[in-house]
Amino acid sequence: MKEQERQQRLFEHDENVRERMVAWIRRRMDDYDITLEALAESLEADEKAASAVKYRDAFGNTWDGRGDKPAWLARAIYAGQSIEHFRC
C-alpha cells in the first residue's frame, strides 16, 4: 500500500509541476504576443528543418545526417571523398 501512496504522491507532484509550467509558458506567450497558431507553425518549421536532406550524391541518394551513415556515403568517404562534397 505504501508503494501506491508514494506513486500517487509522485503523480500529484508531477501534475502540479506540469500545471505550473503550462501557466508559466502561457504567461510568456502573452508577454511576447505569441499565438498558438504561430507556435504550431514554428514547431512544424523546426521539424521540417531537422528532417531536411543534408547530404546527396549524384545518384539521388540522400541522408538527413541522423543515425548511422548510409552505405553509399560510407563507401565514398572510405574511397577518399570528403563528406562535405555531398553536403546540400
SVG drawing of the C-alpha trace seen along z (x, -y; Angstrom):
<svg xmlns="http://www.w3.org/2000/svg" viewBox="-3 -41 44 43">
<polyline fill="none" stroke="black" stroke-width="0.4" points="0.0,0.0 2.8,-2.4 4.2,-2.0 0.8,-3.0 0.7,-6.0 4.2,-7.0 3.3,-6.6 0.2,-8.7 2.2,-11.5 4.7,-11.5 2.0,-11.7 0.3,-14.6 3.6,-16.3 4.3,-15.8 0.9,-17.1 1.4,-20.2 4.7,-20.9 3.2,-20.4 0.3,-22.8 2.8,-25.4 4.9,-25.0 1.9,-25.4 0.9,-28.5 4.4,-29.9 4.5,-29.2 1.1,-30.8 2.2,-33.9 5.4,-34.1 3.3,-33.6 1.1,-36.5 4.1,-38.7 5.5,-38.2 2.2,-38.1 2.8,-34.5 -0.3,-32.8 -0.9,-29.0 -1.0,-29.1 2.4,-30.9 3.8,-28.3 2.4,-25.4 3.9,-26.9 7.2,-27.3 7.3,-23.8 6.4,-22.5 9.1,-24.5 11.6,-23.2 10.6,-19.6 10.9,-20.1 14.3,-21.7 15.5,-18.9 14.5,-16.2 15.7,-18.1 18.2,-16.4 21.7,-17.3 23.7,-15.1 23.1,-14.0 25.0,-12.1 24.8,-12.2 22.6,-9.1 19.9,-10.8 20.8,-9.0 20.2,-11.2 20.8,-11.3 19.5,-13.7 22.5,-13.3 20.7,-11.3 21.5,-7.8 24.2,-5.7 25.9,-6.8 24.3,-5.1 26.4,-2.6 26.7,-4.9 28.2,-7.7 30.4,-5.4 31.9,-3.9 32.5,-7.3 34.3,-8.5 36.3,-5.3 37.3,-5.9 38.7,-9.3 35.9,-11.6 35.2,-14.4 31.8,-14.3 31.5,-18.0 31.4,-17.1 27.9,-15.7 26.5,-18.5 23.4,-20.2"/>
</svg>
